[in-house]
Amino acid sequence: MSIGTNSDQIKSMFESIKESLNSTSTTGDSSFRNFLRTEPGKTYLGRFIPNISDPKSTFFHYAHHGFTSLSTGQYVDATCPRSFGERCPICELRFKLYKTKVETDRNLAYMIRAHDKHLVNIYIINDPTNAENEGTVKILRFGKRIYDKILQATEGDDSDEFGTRIYDLTENGCNFKIKVENASEGNRKFTNYNNSRFTAPGAIPNMDANKIQEVYKSIFDLTKILEMKSETELNSIITEHILCEGAKIPEAYTKTSNEKTPNNSSSIGDNLEAEPSQESSKMETEKIAKKENKSTSSDEKLKSLLDGLDNL
């Protein structure tokens, strides 16, 4: 399918793409080999690719749990089933911990909260980490900082300057410059994307009409990227990595001020950004409380652990 030049068609597609920024889709299963791997101290250049067959699927929005295991010290992560309308044992545990009003429990709830994440197809123009990626399509995973920049460019004060141009593969389109920097706050270190930005319009090297159609056909189905863990697997994460005997909450999560959680990058070097404050986390917890699923787990041992939290 090719994209026409009719202004009404382009406007309709752009509106659908904007909707995808705030929507949640169904999930599938795949590996992370097609993700863009980034490293601090480097700058990457690419252009977002619209899904011209299904504009509303241009972005994929989901919730993600990621934290340091209290038993092994390793990074543990899981896609939150609430993203797809399913119950999440980790979110249920988080709510129970939070409502005890005990500081240590609330710190633990803060540690295991779900973060909003997004996926988008991106054509790689410059990759200082893996030059072989240049001229190919990869998946960019990003959090709130980059999300806010996209919203600003498409719906905010910068929409007149950028708007549909950030999805245009011709010389009229605008690249996205991903600047990855190390940052610190006290003893806490994290990866910062604040200086990432869209650039002025310009042509992509070696990009012509035929190449554009090839790129459109090369995008990944973002609804089939994430691996979903079963309820049994999520319960195992709780018992082994959260409610383990002798568990000690890392110092970075025991702050009572509005500090941000540390960045725990996975082996793919994905774009996990410094996260919202505890106040934002509190608001999210209150939303969870309103939607809490009253059903109980079939795992009797876990049920006993969860029920016991009410008495802490």
N, C-alpha and C positions, 0 to 999 in steps of 0.2 A: 504493500500500500504506500502511495506517495502522498505527501501533504500538499494540498493546493495552496493557491495564493489568495483565494477568496477571503476577504477580511472577516466576514461573518463566521466562516469555518475556523479560522485561526482563533477568533475571539471565543467561540464555543469550546474549542479544545483547551484554551488557556483557563477558562472558568472551571473545566473539569479537573485540570491539573491542580488548581488551587484547592479544590475540594479534597483532593487526595492528601494534602498536607495535614488534614485534620481527621482523616478517616482511618479505620482499622479494617484489614482484609483477612481472609482465611489464610491458613498456613499450609506448608508442605514440608519437604525434607530435602536437604542438600548439604554439601560441604562448604567450607569457607575459603576455598582456594581462589575464588573469583573476587574476593574483597580487595580493595586497595589497602596496601600495607604502608603505614606512614611512620616516620621517626622524628623525634624532637630535633629541632635545629635545621629542619629542611622545609622547603616550600614546594608544593605540588600544584600543577596547573591542569585544569580540565574544563569540560563543558557538560552541563546536565543534558540528558537525552530524554525527550518526551516519549511516552508510550502512545504512538499515534493511533494504534488499533484500539486502545482502551485508556484514554487520557487519565481517568480516575485512578489508574494503577501506576501512574508515574512515580508516586511516592508510596512507601509502605510504612505504616506507623504501628508500633507495638510497645509493650512494656517488658522490662528486662530486670531480673534480679542478678546482682553481682556483688560478691563480698569475699573477704578472706576467711577461710575455714577456721573455726575456733579449735579444731582438733589437729589438723595437719599443717595449717599455715599456708595452704595452697589457695589459689584463686578458684572460686566456685561460681558458676553462673547457670542461669536457666531462663528461658522465655516464660513470661507470666501467662498462664492460661486465661486470665481475665481479658487479655487482648482479643480473645476469640469467643468470649461469652461463657467460658468454663470456670468452675471454681478453682481457686488456687490455695493449697494448704499453707504455703509460705505467707501469703497475704492474711489468711485467717489467723495464723500464729502471730503475725505482726500486730494485728488488731488486739488480740488477747494480751499481748505483752504491753501494748501502749495503754490500755485501759486500767492496768493495775495501778498506774500513777506512781510507780516506784522508779526512781531515776535510772537504776541499772537496767531495768526492763525496758524503759523507754529508749535508752541508748542502744540496746540490742535491736529494738524495733526500727530505730533509725538506720542501723547498719544493713538490715535486710529489706529495706523498702524497695519498691519497684521504680525504675527510672524510665522515662519516655525515650525511645530510640526511633530512628527513621532510616530507611534505605532508599537509595536512588541510583539509577544507572548513570555513569559518567564516562565520557570519552576522555582518555588520558592524552594530554598534550606534552606534559613534562613530568617525569617521575625520577627524581634524583636517587631513589632507593633501588628501583628495578627498571632500568632503561628499556628493557624488552616489553614493558607494558605500554610504552608510547605508541599511539596509533591503534590502541585496542579499547574495548569496553570493559570497565570494571564496576564493582558495586561500592559505593561510598556509604558507610554507616556513620551516623552523626547524632549528636544530642542537642541540647537546648541552645547552645551558643550559635551553632551554624543554622539551626532551625529558625532562630530569631532573625538572622541575617537574610535568609530566604524570604521570610514573611515581610521584612522591611522592603526587600527588592520587588516583591510582587504585589503587596497590598498596602505598604506603608508609604512614608515620605519619599522613598527612592523609586517608587513604581513608575513614575513618569520617565525616569532615566533608564530603568532596566525593564521591568515588566516581562513581556513575552520574549524579550531578547535573551534572557538567560537560558532559554530552551531552543534557541535558533542556531543551527549548525552552519549557517552561511556567514559571510563577512559582516552581516548586520548583528550577529550574536555576540554575547558577552561571556567571557571565561570566568571561572571561579578559581581564585587563588587561595589554596589551603596552606596557611602558614602555621606550622606546628612548633610550639615553643615550650620550654620547660619553665615552670613557675613555682614559687614557694610562698608559704604563709606560715611563719614560725617554723616548726619542725615538719610541717606538712608539705609534700611535694606533689605536683600534679601537672598534667599537660594542658596547655592553654591554646585556644583557637581564636582568641578575641581579635587578632589582627588579620584574620582571613577576610577576603572581600571579593566583590565582583569587579571586573576590569572594564575599560572602555571597549566598545565594539571593535571587532577585528576578525580577519580571516584566520581559519585554522590551516596550518601547513598541509598541503597535499589533499585538501578537502574539495571535492567537486560534487556535481549532482549525483553521479553514480556511487561515489563513496558515501554520500549522505544516506542513500537508500540502503546501502550495505550496513551502515551503522544502525539504522532503524531496525533492521532484521537481526542484529546481533545482541540486542538487549536481553537481559535475564528476566525471567518471570519472578518478580520479587515476592510473590505469594508462596513460592516453593523453596525458599532459601533456608528458613529457620528449622532447626530440629526441635521437635516438641518432646518433652519428657512426660512420661505417664504419671498419674497420681502416686503410684507406688514409688517411682523414682524420686519424685519431689518429697515424699514422706521420708525416704532414706536420707536425702540431703538434710532434712530437719534433724533427724535423730543423730546422724553422724557428724554434721558440720556446725549445727547451731545449738542444739540442746545436749551436747556431749558433756560427759562428766568432767568437771574441772575446767570447763570452758572459761576463758578470760577474754573479755572484750578488748580489742586493740585500742591503744591510747587515742588514736585518731578519731575514734567514734565515741569517746567519752566526754567530749566537750559539751558544755551547756550553752555556749554562745551560738550565734547564727553562723557557724563555720560550715564550709562545704566539705563534703566527703572526699577522701583521696581518690585519685584515678588509679584503678586497677586494670591495666591493659592485659588483654589475652595474648596468646602466642601469635595471633595473626596481626598484632600491632594495630588493632582497630581503633576507630576514632571515638574513644570514650572521653567525654569532657568533664571538667569540674562540674559537680552537680548542684542543684538548688539547696538552699539552707534548710535547717531543721524546721523553720516556720512553714516553709513550703511543704515539707514532709508532713507536718502536722495537719495541714489542710487536706492533703491526699488521704491521710489516715481517716479523717472524719468522713470523707467520701466513701471510703471502703466500709465504714461502720454502717452507713445507710443502706449499702447494697449487700451486706454480709449474708452469705448463704448459711442457712441453719442446719443443713445436713451434716452428719458426722462421718468420720473416716471409718473404713472397715478394719483398719489397723488398730487393734485394741491397745497395744502398747503406746502408740502415738496418742490415741484418744485419752489415755490416762495422763500423759504428760501435758497435753493441752488443757484438760480439765483442771489439773492441779495448779495451773497458772492463776486461776481466779482467786486462789488463796494466798498468793504471794504478797 
